[in-house]
C-alpha cells in the first residue's frame, strides 16, 4: 500500500499531512521543499477520492509569507512540474465567484495564463478536471463564455476558457450530443457548428 493510500485509510486530510510533514515551518522555502511535492501528490490522490471537497489547506492561507510565494511562484512551479492545477483556482478564490463575474476578476486572467503555460510546457497533456469545472454547472460556464465573447474587452479570455472547458469535456468523455445542446448546435448554419465539429473529431480520437 502506498503512503498516500495509507494516509487516506487513516482518514488523513490535507491539513493533517501539511502539519505532519512540518510544512507549516517552511515559510518562503515551501515550494522548493521535496516534502511539498509529497503534499501535492497526496492532495491529488485525496481529491480523486473526494471530488466535492475544495482543495485548500488552512495552513497555506494563514501564512503571509507562503501567500506571497504562492502569488509569485505558483504558476511557474506548476508549469515546470506538471502537477495538477486544481489547487490554483481555489488559492486565488475563484471558486467564490459567480461564473458571470469571472471575466471581471484579474485573478481569473492570471489563472488562464497559468493554464497556457502548462499546456506549452506539456503539450497534449489533459489537465484533470479543475475547480472551475467542478464547482460550476456546464450550462452556467458556457452561458458566461457566450456573453463574454460579445464584449471585445473579454473576448480573448472567453475564447481561452472555451478551449479549456472543451478540453475538460474531452477528459470527462462528455457525449457530443450533450455538448451540441450546451452550445445550441442543431445544424451547419449555427454559429458554433465548426467548434462542435472539432469537438466530435477530438472525441472520436
N, C-alpha and C positions, 0 to 999 in steps of 0.2 A: 504493500500500500504506500502511495506517495505521501509525502508530508502534508501536501495540500488536502488530499482526501482524509488523512488522519485528523487534521485540524478541523475540517468540516464535520467529521464524525463526532468530534468533541464539542460541536456546536460553537466553534470559534467564529467571531465576525471580524471584519477588517480592523476595527478599533482594537480588539484583543491582540491581533497579530502585530499591529503597529507598535503597541506597547511592549509586547513580548520580545520583539526584535530590537527594542531600545531606540526606535527611530524618532521618538519624541525629543531625543537629546542631540539629534544630528544637525539641527539648525540649517545653515546655508549649505552644508555638505550632503543634504538629504538625497538629491537626485544622483549624486555620484557614488552613493553607498551601494555596494553589492547587495546589502540587505533590503534596499528599496526595490531592487529587481525582484527579489523573493516576494516582497509585499505585493507588487503589482501583478505578479503571476498568480498569487493567491486571490486577489480581488477578481481577476478574470475567471478563475475557477469558481469562486463564490457567486459571481454574477450569473454564470451559466446555470447555476442551481437555484438562483433567487432572482429571476428576471424582473420582478416587481419592486425590487429594492434599489433606491438610488445609491450609486456607488460613491460615497464620500466618507471621509473619516474626520471625526471631531478634532483629532489632534492636529491635522493639517490646517483646519480652519482657525484654530486658536493661536497658532504661531505666526506672529507678524513677519519674522524672518523667512519662514517657509513660504508664506503667502507671496512675498516679493520674489522668491526664487521661482515659484510656480508661474507668476506673471511673466517673468523674463525668460525662463528656460523651458517651460513645459512643452511648448510647441516644438522646439528644437530637439528636446530629449526624445519625444515620441517619434518624430520624423526620422531620427537616427536609429532608434532601437526597434521600431516596428511593433511595439506592444500596443494593446488595444487603446483606442481613443475614447472609450466610453466615459472615462472619468472627466475628460476635459470640459464638456458642456456643463456638467453639474458643478465643477470647480469654478466655472465662470457664471454660475447661477442662471444659465439659460433655461434650465428646467422649471424656473419660476415665472417665465414669461409666456404670455399667450402667443400662439403662432402668428396672429395678425400683427403683433408688436415686434416680432423678431428682427425685421429689416430696419427698424429704427434704433436697434441696440448695437453700439460699436463693438461689443464683445462677440456678437454674432459674426461680424465680418472677420474678426480675429480667429474665431473657431474655424470658419470656412477656409481661411488661409492655412491653418494647420492641416486641414484635410488635403488641400492642394499639395502641400509639402510632403505629406505622407504618400500620396499617390505618385509623386515624382520620384521619391526615394524607393518605393516598392511598386513599380508598375505592374498592373494586372492583378494585384492582391486585393481581395474583397475585405473591407473592414467589417467586422461583426456589427450587428445591429447597435446603433448608437443611442444615447439617451434621448435625442430628439425624436427618433422614430419609435422609441419605446413609450414615451410619455404622451405623445400626441396621436390623435387618430389620423389615419392616412388622409381622410377626407379634409380635415382641417389644414393639414400641411399643404395639400395640393391647392386648396382654396386660397391660402395665404400666398403661395407661389404665383398663382394666376393673377391675383390682384397686384402683386409687386412687379410683375413683368410689364404691367401697363404704365409704370412710372419709370422714366428714364434714369432717375437717381438710384433706383433699387433694382433695375432690370438685370444688371450683370450678376448681382448677388442672388437674385431669384433663379437665374439660369443655372448658377452653380449648385444651388440647393436642389433644384430639379434633377440635375445629374446625379447628385448624391442620393436622393430619395429613390431614383430608379435603380441605382446600384444596390440599395438595401432591399428593393423588391426582388431583384435577381437572387440575392443572398437568401431571402425568405421563400424563394420559389413561388412568388405570387402569380396566380393564374392570369394570363394575358386578357381574358375576358373581364376580370375584375379591374385590371389596370385601364382597359378601354373605358369602362364605366366611370372610373375616377377622373379620367381626362376628357370625358364627354366625346369619345370617338365612336362614330357609328358608320361613317362612310369616308371615301377617299377625299372628299372636299372639306372635311373637318380640319380645323387649324392644327390639331395635334396628331394628324394621321401619320406623318413621317416619323414623329417621335415614337408613337406606339409601334409602328412597323419595325423600327430599330430595336425596340424592347423585345418584340417577338423573336427577332433574329438572335439576340443575345440569350434569350430564354431557352431557345432550342439548341444552343451550342453544347 
